[in-house]
Amino acid sequence: MLLIKNTKVGQIRYNFILLILFLFFFIFSDLNADEGLEGSNTEIKILDKISSKNKLVKLKNGKKFLYKDLSIKSFKCKNSEFDDNPEITAYIQVRDLTKKDNDDVFIFNGWIFSSSPSITPFDHPVYDIWLVGCN
């Protein structure tokens, strides 16, 4: 009789350990699923309004990129997790190098969206920037 009780206790402990391992795997696999959505490069398109020429630029996140009179730095970009309505977001900072006024450090500092560039518009008299991709 004592032998039967000990095997039941051992089986309960075994099932409990399996449950803990399953929950641990489930939680950490869900956290790692978001890592594939974030990219290390941000692709933007810059339009020169005077010459009507545009240029596709691939920015490495965290690095400055100089384009004529602009200094552009991308910090983060992310693809949406929904396939039916894809959305790409990126956080960028843009400086106009011709301005020497310290009051206006950035002409743009914020999130931009690929589907709705008018939500946080980039307002510059010569250049326009669109978010194209994140990879």
RARAFEN-V298018 format. One record per residue. N is the residue number from 1. RES is the residue in one letter. SS is DSSP state (H for helix, E for strand, - for the rest). PSI is psi as a letter, one per 20 degrees, with the letter a starting at -180 (* if undefined). Layout:
((N & RES & SS & PSI) (N & RES & SS & PSI))
This chain:
((1 & M & - & h) (2 & L & H & h) (3 & L & H & h) (4 & I & H & g) (5 & K & H & g) (6 & N & H & h) (7 & T & H & h) (8 & K & H & g) (9 & V & H & g) (10 & G & H & h) (11 & Q & H & h) (12 & I & H & g) (13 & R & H & g) (14 & Y & H & g) (15 & N & H & h) (16 & F & H & g) (17 & I & H & g) (18 & L & H & g) (19 & L & H & g) (20 & I & H & g) (21 & L & H & g) (22 & F & H & g) (23 & L & H & g) (24 & F & H & g) (25 & F & H & g) (26 & F & H & g) (27 & I & H & g) (28 & F & H & h) (29 & S & H & h) (30 & D & H & h) (31 & L & H & h) (32 & N & H & i) (33 & A & H & h) (34 & D & H & i) (35 & E & H & h) (36 & G & H & i) (37 & L & H & h) (38 & E & E & p) (39 & G & E & r) (40 & S & - & i) (41 & N & E & q) (42 & T & E & p) (43 & E & E & p) (44 & I & E & q) (45 & K & E & p) (46 & I & E & p) (47 & L & E & p) (48 & D & E & o) (49 & K & - & h) (50 & I & - & g) (51 & S & - & i) (52 & S & - & k) (53 & K & E & q) (54 & N & E & q) (55 & K & E & p) (56 & L & E & p) (57 & V & E & p) (58 & K & E & o) (59 & L & E & p) (60 & K & E & p) (61 & N & - & p) (62 & G & - & i) (63 & K & - & q) (64 & K & E & q) (65 & F & E & p) (66 & L & E & p) (67 & Y & E & o) (68 & K & - & d) (69 & D & - & j) (70 & L & E & q) (71 & S & E & o) (72 & I & E & p) (73 & K & E & p) (74 & S & E & p) (75 & F & E & h) (76 & K & E & q) (77 & C & E & q) (78 & K & E & p) (79 & N & E & q) (80 & S & - & q) (81 & E & - & i) (82 & F & - & p) (83 & D & - & h) (84 & D & - & h) (85 & N & - & n) (86 & P & - & p) (87 & E & - & p) (88 & I & E & p) (89 & T & E & q) (90 & A & E & q) (91 & Y & E & o) (92 & I & E & q) (93 & Q & E & p) (94 & V & E & p) (95 & R & E & q) (96 & D & E & o) (97 & L & - & i) (98 & T & - & h) (99 & K & - & p) (100 & K & - & j) (101 & D & - & p) (102 & N & - & i) (103 & D & - & h) (104 & D & - & n) (105 & V & - & g) (106 & F & - & p) (107 & I & - & i) (108 & F & E & p) (109 & N & E & n) (110 & G & E & a) (111 & W & E & p) (112 & I & E & q) (113 & F & E & p) (114 & S & - & h) (115 & S & - & h) (116 & S & - & n) (117 & P & - & i) (118 & S & - & i) (119 & I & - & g) (120 & T & - & n) (121 & P & - & q) (122 & F & - & o) (123 & D & - & o) (124 & H & - & q) (125 & P & - & h) (126 & V & - & h) (127 & Y & E & q) (128 & D & E & q) (129 & I & E & p) (130 & W & E & q) (131 & L & E & p) (132 & V & E & g) (133 & G & E & r) (134 & C & E & p) (135 & N & - & *))
